[in-house]
């Protein structure tokens, strides 16, 4: 991954089993979309089609934009 992109992604958002961060400053819409595309591409390349994953969010107002 290019260093310029690495600097844009806060390392602390990645946890053992999930991704967590501040909605407005760490988990921007663009970053969330990029992570989703990267994860989906990696799954497709490794496992092919038919894979099921779970995506969840809580009831905070900021969660709505992640749908």
Helices and strands as residue ranges (DSSP letters): H 3-8, G 11-13, H 29-47, G 61-66
